[in-house]
């Protein structure tokens, strides 16, 4: 009985490799595959920012006055020179009336001084003739001379008074014109920051009353991006960018870089851009297509800015590329940053089996990895499922499937 047991055991041991091979041939693993294709892999810079209007005017008052009337509301279309806000002007009109009266008084004074100068000049000529005849003394002659000279001086002073009063009148008239706030450009009213009864105050510190109305050309909307100092050197004017916002469809809008700042943003701007930890630079991107109606100034957005434009290369989906896990001398796995230095490979689907093939990779984007060495065009590589891909071995029997909508189709 013992001999029979050991004989059966020996037969089983010898037949195990054959049985295992037959079993493995019968069990195929369903895998997803994709073909090696030629694509352009472009290096890019990711950034975030806000939508702004390139053509925008923020109106502020030039005098302190109470607002009496606001003629527009947000969304109104306005033309250049159109009155938008009226400020109280009664005091200024009274000042203008007083200045006009002062100008009239000064002009009359000049006329009187002119008559006086003419009279004294004629008198001086008569005295000069009498002095030549010896009828009057030299003292009378000097007295007439200095009276004429003083009258001429008074006349010049009166003329200067006229100029001064006219200048004051002009200033008062200018201040009166400043009580009517007009549109400096044609566009759309995007903000009205003051109401009738409130006081307009000229200031640059953002106190209440210092901001009145904001007008913008809606067609001039563009993107103001915050680009990190490590990436700014890779960008160039007219560089291609794709802008995505929450309100835009998938794929976003195409744009071109129109401005690249020379100096970094100041501390307040960096804080507003949530980038207070490092230096960032302003990069303006102009949208190439017509502005969608759902875009508004101030909306947050993200951008992918391409920095290269290489020739097409062989690529595979990034999930197809695997990497050997490196260990140190003690057998401990190296950190992830150092694992990428190990050999990279893919599983090629060929004749119903996998072929583990070492590859040399190049550039990559979010979806595809460039393959420099190791694959040919139209070869099929295994791309998933990830739980199966991580456990595949060389020469594993497989059944190829591909995604079609939400269904799987078996590949013959």
Order of alpha helices (4+ residues) and beta strands (2+ residues): alpha-beta-beta-beta-beta-beta-beta-beta-alpha-alpha-beta-beta-beta-beta-beta-beta-beta-alpha-beta-beta-beta-beta-alpha-beta-beta-beta-beta-alpha-beta-beta
